[in-house]
Amino acid sequence: MEKSMIIKTRSVLLMLILQIGMTVAAQERVLLTEKPGTFKFRRDVLNGLGPDFYGKTNNFTVSESEASHNEVDRVGEVFRQCPVLKYNKGFDAVCDIGLGRFCSKYGYGVPSILTFYLSTWSLYKGNEVQWKIEPPQWRMEINMTDKYRDNGFNETDFSNAYNPTNPDFSEAVMRISAVEVNELFFQPCIKEVIEPGIDRYGETYVIYNPDQPPYWEQVTIREAYRLLLNYWKCVPDKAQSDVMEQAVAAEFERFSESEKGEFAFFGNPETVYRIGSVKNDTPVLRPNPEYWNKNLPRSAIQIMVFEIPEASVIKNKMNNCLRVGDGYYYIYKLLEELDVSSLLPLIAD
């Protein structure tokens, strides 16, 4: 037999062995999809978080936190109308309501995170087994507009620098300048308006009040470079500061005076910050503090952000998980059954 034929034969045999091994492994764990399960809500403390990026702590009262819990409970109940959670078979479910990221500059409502944890049951090597370590889970963010903070402008905070050589450096100035730069982000994907109050960016959904100002605001070229120059002026290493300040300033001066006042977009990828003036689907954004209706109680739900893949992706993942006995089958089934528009009535107006 020729050498090439021997190699080819060995490759085919190896593939068959791997496929057989995968099939056997999949058969070792089978989801018990008809085993009755349980469902419970778990409430964590929605207060007491330390200082935010701006050095301020939240001051939500106990009554505000309790009212917020009740509002988020309503979100959980919407999910419970999906058959996979309504009939609750094959897993024990926990709907966890926990404290989200507090933001004194861009926030208003009580921030919380709703997470579903599904401890699934399987038949594993002839025994019924429940998988409790890192169970399948899915989450959404409530009353938070800064999900994409650092997406594109993730600069280092040198506030604890050793032996700084830049006379313009100070820990306080460095911290604030880094925070302000990192507020900026590029729009994550092309925006698609599903209906008034529901936007989608790729796999990310935003549920909001369409009668309010935008939840993210566009930033001008002048404002973006002001923040970037402020940042590089105060980094602790003087040599690095000088080089980068000159480079960023040179980039800024390539724009005309009229362009500097226009909105910033993703531009030339060969420049340091990839900022351009040509309009496209990737503007430079930051959270908009004007979005919030401050006439509402802080416990009210004003925005929800979460991720759901495309329907075809969900279907494929769900089928694959069922085939190999992966408990994420139930998570994808939940996402397949969820009518996203059913969440819109929960947004306060």
Legacy VTK file of the C-alpha trace (Angstrom):
# vtk DataFile Version 3.0
C-alpha trace
ASCII
DATASET POLYDATA
POINTS 349 float
0.000 0.000 0.000
1.352 3.458 -0.907
2.403 5.765 1.889
-0.279 8.347 0.980
-2.958 5.659 1.125
-1.731 4.502 4.538
-1.879 8.076 5.890
-5.357 8.579 4.430
-6.590 5.282 5.906
-5.215 6.176 9.311
-6.916 9.581 9.157
-10.273 7.997 8.340
-9.889 5.497 11.176
-8.960 8.285 13.583
-12.076 10.244 12.587
-14.260 7.184 13.134
-12.717 6.562 16.546
-13.314 10.204 17.560
-16.932 10.099 16.356
-17.567 6.859 18.223
-15.994 8.358 21.348
-18.171 11.472 21.099
-21.293 9.353 20.628
-20.470 7.204 23.643
-19.738 10.308 25.736
-23.049 11.842 24.673
-24.912 8.681 25.584
-23.362 8.684 29.063
-25.380 11.798 29.963
-29.037 12.065 28.991
-31.249 14.929 30.107
-34.231 13.858 32.202
-36.618 16.230 30.461
-39.737 14.870 32.182
-38.456 14.900 35.770
-40.564 17.361 37.843
-38.581 20.350 39.026
-38.920 23.343 41.332
-38.876 27.122 40.919
-38.087 29.816 43.443
-37.199 33.473 43.615
-34.049 34.504 45.471
-33.588 38.108 46.496
-30.191 39.587 47.233
-29.530 42.899 48.944
-29.974 45.839 46.558
-28.045 48.277 48.692
-24.686 48.733 50.334
-22.460 48.637 47.257
-19.165 50.532 47.571
-18.168 53.665 45.626
-18.805 53.720 41.880
-16.343 54.918 39.221
-16.971 58.498 40.335
-16.317 57.904 44.016
-19.950 58.053 45.099
-21.976 55.395 46.919
-25.627 54.628 46.323
-28.214 55.831 48.789
-31.246 53.710 47.943
-33.514 53.269 50.915
-34.746 49.924 52.209
-38.221 50.704 50.897
-36.822 51.572 47.455
-34.921 48.297 47.360
-38.008 46.351 48.391
-40.108 48.101 45.745
-37.421 47.371 43.164
-37.476 43.687 44.106
-41.226 43.653 43.534
-40.829 45.259 40.106
-38.162 42.771 39.021
-40.339 39.921 40.328
-42.808 40.959 37.634
-40.103 40.454 35.009
-39.480 36.971 36.351
-43.171 36.205 36.148
-43.215 37.108 32.454
-40.512 34.505 31.866
-42.526 31.993 33.871
-45.227 32.164 31.218
-42.821 30.472 28.810
-43.704 26.740 28.778
-40.207 25.604 29.770
-40.501 27.508 33.064
-44.251 27.161 33.426
-44.132 23.357 33.488
-40.660 23.250 35.000
-39.431 19.779 34.117
-35.856 18.547 34.051
-34.339 21.150 36.370
-34.675 23.111 39.594
-34.805 26.809 38.753
-33.754 29.863 40.744
-34.666 33.354 39.598
-32.015 35.457 41.314
-32.465 39.213 41.732
-29.159 40.828 42.611
-27.529 44.237 42.794
-26.315 45.729 39.526
-23.687 48.377 38.758
-24.422 51.656 40.487
-23.586 54.747 38.409
-24.070 58.155 39.964
-23.298 60.052 36.728
-25.421 58.178 34.214
-27.870 56.261 36.385
-31.056 56.934 38.289
-33.152 53.822 38.883
-32.179 51.016 41.234
-29.758 48.870 39.164
-30.352 45.143 39.367
-29.453 41.936 37.573
-31.986 39.186 37.011
-30.373 35.771 36.519
-31.930 32.380 35.918
-29.963 29.404 37.262
-31.148 25.959 36.140
-29.747 22.991 38.080
-30.485 20.264 35.559
-31.145 16.563 36.057
-29.464 13.891 33.931
-29.142 10.164 33.706
-25.380 9.730 34.019
-23.808 6.262 33.914
-27.083 4.747 35.050
-27.680 7.181 37.931
-29.864 10.270 38.292
-27.539 13.215 38.836
-28.235 16.904 39.375
-25.663 19.376 38.084
-25.351 22.194 40.651
-21.824 23.479 40.014
-21.946 26.392 37.544
-25.462 25.471 36.363
-26.778 26.769 33.017
-27.682 30.415 33.414
-28.894 33.526 31.615
-29.091 37.119 32.798
-30.426 40.550 32.018
-29.428 43.983 33.275
-32.125 46.311 34.579
-31.802 50.094 34.964
-28.239 50.118 33.592
-27.195 51.920 30.395
-23.430 51.294 30.517
-23.214 47.711 29.240
-20.671 48.640 26.565
-18.457 50.815 28.714
-14.812 50.211 27.620
-15.910 48.834 24.220
-13.262 50.547 22.102
-11.741 53.022 24.577
-10.563 50.735 27.349
-7.669 52.761 28.776
-5.606 51.834 31.814
-5.983 53.654 35.108
-2.430 54.465 36.263
-3.603 55.934 39.569
-1.308 53.641 41.593
1.769 54.367 39.503
5.194 53.946 41.115
7.687 56.823 40.853
5.835 58.951 38.242
7.959 61.279 36.098
5.163 63.427 34.681
4.631 66.632 36.721
1.008 66.769 35.476
0.245 63.405 37.051
-1.829 63.019 40.180
-3.886 60.043 41.310
-7.112 62.042 41.411
-6.676 63.582 37.949
-5.536 60.262 36.462
-8.498 58.381 37.850
-11.082 60.868 36.594
-9.508 61.219 33.134
-9.426 57.425 32.683
-13.038 57.073 33.805
-14.194 59.769 31.382
-12.373 58.215 28.413
-13.761 54.791 29.236
-17.297 56.138 29.160
-16.935 56.249 25.366
-17.703 53.232 23.230
-18.371 52.318 19.622
-21.913 51.183 18.858
-21.646 47.385 19.137
-23.588 46.445 15.971
-25.968 47.900 13.429
-29.048 49.191 15.216
-32.361 47.562 14.308
-35.615 48.990 15.654
-37.871 45.979 16.215
-40.738 48.199 17.334
-40.992 51.409 19.365
-39.286 50.591 22.656
-37.323 47.568 21.404
-33.932 47.953 19.732
-31.538 45.192 18.738
-27.791 45.368 18.155
-26.765 41.942 16.900
-27.613 39.670 19.822
-28.193 42.545 22.262
-31.738 43.736 22.944
-32.580 47.024 24.644
-36.099 47.486 26.025
-36.776 51.146 26.846
-39.251 54.022 26.844
-39.278 55.471 23.309
-40.818 58.714 24.576
-37.679 59.538 26.546
-34.426 60.984 25.102
-32.001 58.382 23.657
-30.453 56.045 26.248
-27.068 56.521 24.516
-25.881 59.857 23.153
-23.532 60.527 20.259
-20.240 62.285 20.957
-18.590 64.910 18.751
-15.058 64.561 17.417
-14.009 67.580 19.498
-15.392 66.067 22.710
-13.844 62.650 22.085
-10.389 64.099 21.481
-10.708 66.478 24.437
-11.140 63.493 26.717
-8.346 61.539 25.023
-5.890 64.426 25.259
-6.785 65.009 28.912
-6.013 61.365 29.547
-2.596 61.289 27.885
-1.513 64.599 29.411
-1.548 63.099 32.894
-0.278 59.526 32.504
2.600 58.979 34.977
5.433 58.292 32.516
6.532 61.611 30.964
8.068 60.058 27.849
4.945 58.036 27.103
2.771 61.058 27.814
4.692 63.281 25.379
4.667 60.742 22.534
0.996 59.849 22.812
-0.194 63.410 23.396
1.576 64.517 20.212
0.175 61.567 18.227
-3.404 62.129 19.410
-3.152 65.885 18.853
-1.860 65.306 15.318
-4.824 63.019 14.619
-7.217 65.662 15.884
-5.683 68.406 13.744
-6.283 66.378 10.582
-9.968 67.255 10.937
-11.289 70.569 9.649
-12.872 72.989 12.112
-16.352 72.091 10.864
-15.607 68.358 11.118
-14.472 68.756 14.724
-17.982 69.803 15.676
-19.586 66.819 13.949
-20.371 63.455 15.502
-17.550 60.918 15.712
-17.729 57.545 13.971
-15.483 54.544 13.526
-12.944 55.738 10.972
-9.478 54.899 9.692
-8.389 51.649 11.420
-4.734 52.599 10.975
-4.970 55.582 13.308
-4.583 55.280 17.075
-8.247 55.675 17.991
-9.961 54.860 14.679
-12.143 57.969 14.907
-13.522 59.476 11.707
-16.143 61.947 10.514
-17.736 59.813 7.796
-21.199 58.726 8.894
-21.670 54.966 9.258
-23.348 52.395 11.512
-20.673 52.644 14.229
-20.913 56.011 15.987
-18.996 56.897 19.137
-21.429 56.863 22.050
-21.718 57.164 25.806
-24.653 56.768 28.209
-27.111 59.643 28.193
-28.006 60.958 31.678
-31.039 62.715 30.175
-32.732 59.414 29.336
-34.133 58.877 32.833
-37.582 60.068 33.838
-36.792 61.353 37.308
-40.451 61.951 38.087
-40.777 58.195 38.501
-39.735 56.389 41.691
-36.207 55.000 41.519
-37.634 51.503 41.910
-39.382 51.782 38.522
-37.968 49.777 35.617
-36.919 52.166 32.858
-34.582 50.028 30.747
-33.648 46.357 30.270
-30.607 45.029 28.375
-29.953 41.376 27.535
-28.599 39.049 24.859
-30.498 36.570 22.707
-28.951 34.902 19.627
-30.678 34.667 16.251
-33.518 32.141 16.038
-31.535 29.781 13.780
-28.584 29.871 16.184
-30.866 29.119 19.142
-32.421 26.186 17.305
-29.026 24.674 16.424
-27.648 25.133 19.934
-30.784 23.701 21.505
-30.646 20.584 19.316
-26.929 20.084 19.932
-27.345 20.470 23.686
-30.162 17.940 23.761
-28.076 15.496 21.727
-25.097 15.614 24.107
-27.080 16.019 27.334
-26.040 19.623 27.997
-28.376 21.459 30.399
-28.097 24.671 28.385
-30.774 23.035 26.245
-33.347 24.529 28.640
-31.802 28.007 28.462
-31.983 28.015 24.668
-35.508 26.621 24.843
-36.458 29.504 27.140
-34.979 32.037 24.727
-36.767 30.373 21.832
-40.110 30.584 23.634
-39.728 34.139 24.952
-41.760 36.824 23.209
-39.471 39.828 23.698
-42.380 42.250 23.192
-44.042 40.794 26.317
-41.405 42.635 28.375
-42.237 46.063 26.952
-45.299 46.711 29.211
-43.007 46.445 32.252
-41.166 49.636 31.260
-42.533 52.516 33.350
-43.714 55.662 31.629
LINES 1 350
349 0 1 2 3 4 5 6 7 8 9 10 11 12 13 14 15 16 17 18 19 20 21 22 23 24 25 26 27 28 29 30 31 32 33 34 35 36 37 38 39 40 41 42 43 44 45 46 47 48 49 50 51 52 53 54 55 56 57 58 59 60 61 62 63 64 65 66 67 68 69 70 71 72 73 74 75 76 77 78 79 80 81 82 83 84 85 86 87 88 89 90 91 92 93 94 95 96 97 98 99 100 101 102 103 104 105 106 107 108 109 110 111 112 113 114 115 116 117 118 119 120 121 122 123 124 125 126 127 128 129 130 131 132 133 134 135 136 137 138 139 140 141 142 143 144 145 146 147 148 149 150 151 152 153 154 155 156 157 158 159 160 161 162 163 164 165 166 167 168 169 170 171 172 173 174 175 176 177 178 179 180 181 182 183 184 185 186 187 188 189 190 191 192 193 194 195 196 197 198 199 200 201 202 203 204 205 206 207 208 209 210 211 212 213 214 215 216 217 218 219 220 221 222 223 224 225 226 227 228 229 230 231 232 233 234 235 236 237 238 239 240 241 242 243 244 245 246 247 248 249 250 251 252 253 254 255 256 257 258 259 260 261 262 263 264 265 266 267 268 269 270 271 272 273 274 275 276 277 278 279 280 281 282 283 284 285 286 287 288 289 290 291 292 293 294 295 296 297 298 299 300 301 302 303 304 305 306 307 308 309 310 311 312 313 314 315 316 317 318 319 320 321 322 323 324 325 326 327 328 329 330 331 332 333 334 335 336 337 338 339 340 341 342 343 344 345 346 347 348
